[in-house]
Amino acid sequence: MPSPFSLENFGLGREVEASTYLRLRDELVKHGVQILVNSPLYEIEENGAYVVHQSRLLFLKADTVVLAIGSQSDNKLAEQLNGIVAKVHIIGDSVEPRTAVHATLEAARIARHI
């Protein structure tokens, strides 16, 4: 039986070399990061966010929300959040469509500063 965190189940990391993907995935899981695919964001609250997961609203308690969506440049959400939240950082495909490696590097650089 494949692991619930396998490449086949998620379809994630297609642009990342398999051993790199597995190492990163294992590190995220080790630190309690939940990976939910096909779970659109419904609403962000002060202490977390609601997503639609398997046709139900699911509340995820969090101090930070990271969205990894699409492969087209689209920063409408960042524009809508401007002035509502203290700071908006735009990375990955919101800047321009590229690989997951670019988004990960941008996220790491920003994370070191916040």
LOLUM-907609 format. One line per field, with one value per residue (C-alpha): residue in one letter; x, z, y. Coordinates in nm, 2 decimals. Last residue first. Layout:
# residues N
nuvex	a, ...
east	X, ...
up	Z, ...
north	Y, ...
# end
This chain:
# residues 114
nuvex	i, h, r, a, i, r, a, a, e, l, t, a, h, v, a, t, r, p, e, v, s, d, g, i, i, h, v, k, a, v, i, g, n, l, q, e, a, l, k, n, d, s, q, s, g, i, a, l, v, v, t, d, a, k, l, f, l, l, r, s, q, h, v, v, y, a, g, n, e, e, i, e, y, l, p, s, n, v, l, i, q, v, g, h, k, v, l, e, d, r, l, r, l, y, t, s, a, e, v, e, r, g, l, g, f, n, e, l, s, f, p, s, p, m
east	1.01, 1.35, 1.46, 1.12, 1.16, 1.47, 1.33, 1.01, 1.20, 1.41, 1.10, 0.92, 1.22, 1.25, 0.88, 0.94, 0.84, 0.52, 0.58, 0.56, 0.24, 0.39, 0.65, 0.66, 0.47, 0.51, 0.22, 0.28, 0.06, -0.27, -0.57, -0.38, -0.28, -0.48, -0.68, -0.36, -0.20, -0.52, -0.50, -0.14, -0.19, 0.10, -0.01, 0.10, -0.16, -0.16, 0.07, -0.08, 0.10, -0.09, 0.10, -0.01, -0.21, -0.52, -0.66, -1.04, -1.20, -1.51, -1.64, -1.65, -1.33, -1.14, -1.28, -1.03, -1.08, -0.79, -0.60, -0.58, -0.67, -0.91, -0.85, -1.15, -1.23, -0.90, -0.93, -0.84, -0.73, -0.42, -0.37, -0.02, -0.02, 0.31, 0.38, 0.76, 0.84, 0.59, 0.77, 1.11, 0.98, 0.84, 1.17, 1.37, 1.12, 1.11, 1.49, 1.51, 1.25, 1.40, 1.16, 0.94, 0.67, 0.68, 0.32, 0.09, -0.03, -0.12, 0.15, 0.42, 0.36, 0.24, -0.05, 0.22, 0.15, 0.00
up	0.88, 0.70, 0.68, 0.56, 0.26, 0.14, 0.20, 0.01, -0.28, -0.29, -0.27, -0.54, -0.78, -0.70, -0.76, -1.12, -1.30, -1.38, -1.30, -0.97, -0.85, -0.98, -0.70, -0.46, -0.35, 0.01, 0.17, 0.49, 0.77, 0.65, 0.52, 0.34, 0.06, 0.09, -0.23, -0.43, -0.29, -0.38, -0.74, -0.78, -1.07, -1.28, -1.42, -1.29, -1.03, -0.65, -0.36, -0.08, 0.25, 0.56, 0.87, 1.24, 1.19, 1.30, 0.99, 0.98, 0.74, 0.54, 0.37, 0.01, 0.04, 0.17, 0.13, 0.32, 0.63, 0.76, 1.08, 1.40, 1.25, 1.00, 0.63, 0.42, 0.16, 0.03, -0.22, -0.12, -0.43, -0.24, 0.13, 0.28, 0.66, 0.81, 1.14, 1.15, 1.04, 0.76, 0.62, 0.65, 0.48, 0.19, 0.15, 0.14, -0.09, -0.33, -0.34, -0.40, -0.68, -0.88, -0.87, -1.16, -1.08, -0.72, -0.64, -0.81, -0.45, -0.44, -0.68, -0.52, -0.19, 0.13, 0.20, 0.17, -0.10, 0.00
north	3.74, 3.79, 3.43, 3.33, 3.57, 3.40, 3.05, 3.14, 3.27, 2.95, 2.73, 2.93, 2.89, 2.52, 2.47, 2.56, 2.88, 3.08, 3.45, 3.65, 3.49, 3.17, 3.16, 3.44, 3.75, 3.86, 4.06, 4.26, 4.39, 4.24, 4.43, 4.71, 4.48, 4.16, 4.22, 4.29, 3.97, 3.77, 3.92, 3.80, 3.56, 3.44, 3.11, 2.77, 2.71, 2.72, 2.70, 2.91, 2.95, 3.06, 3.17, 3.17, 2.85, 2.65, 2.48, 2.48, 2.23, 2.30, 1.99, 1.87, 1.66, 1.96, 2.31, 2.53, 2.75, 2.94, 3.01, 3.22, 3.57, 3.41, 3.34, 3.21, 2.95, 2.84, 2.56, 2.20, 2.01, 1.92, 1.92, 1.89, 1.92, 2.03, 1.85, 1.92, 1.56, 1.59, 1.89, 1.72, 1.40, 1.61, 1.79, 1.47, 1.30, 1.59, 1.60, 1.23, 1.25, 1.55, 1.84, 1.94, 1.68, 1.79, 1.72, 1.47, 1.41, 1.04, 0.93, 1.13, 0.95, 1.11, 0.87, 0.60, 0.34, 0.00
# end
